[in-house]
Amino acid sequence: RAVRPREDHPVAEALDAAGLLWRLHLDGVDTGSRFAALADAWAAKDETPWYVFNDLHAIMAFVGAGRLDDAERRVAEIERFMRGADAALTNHRMVGGAGLGVARALLAYGRGDDAAVVANLAPVRHHMSLFGGSHAQRDAFQRTLLAAALRGGHLALAGQLLAERLQARPASHWSRMREAQWRRLRSATAAAVLH
């Protein structure tokens, strides 16, 4: 109730709702019909790519709701914008610098294509500050990369990402849980190689 956007919601509420639900989604939590309501709210907004940070949260909502067609259309709009917009526009720099890679990665995550998530997100992971938002807001994208690396068996990358997270925040319960998952996956992989 606290973050569900109203029909006339300010964008900030939809951003917060998308970020919260996406984190729960990455952790395998059943969010019920919440993504569907949020996706409806984003669908009612202008699709013109004015600010890629907002578009990324719309894509999260569409993917979380299982509306991959809507997510694909939003990514296609961002790609069209990138081809046709004035390169001097701030949003053009944000899209080209990191936004398009993140948009494609979110869609790939929804499709279960972890290799595409890694291919699109890993190269831009240090450039996301270009499109604004807080560290906490952008961390949803970093978590997406880690989740895809773990799910897709990219264990060397997952180990590197976890080491960075734990160096920055050694007491992070979430990172410690992901580290335990990584250790289990690594052990299982090693055991499979031995057999």
PyMOL commands that set and color helices and strands:
alter all, ss='L'
color gray80, all
select helices_A, chain A and resi 11-26+34-43+52-64+68-84+90-111+114-124+128-131+135-151+155-168+173-194
alter helices_A, ss='H'
color red, helices_A
deselect
rebuild
show_as cartoon
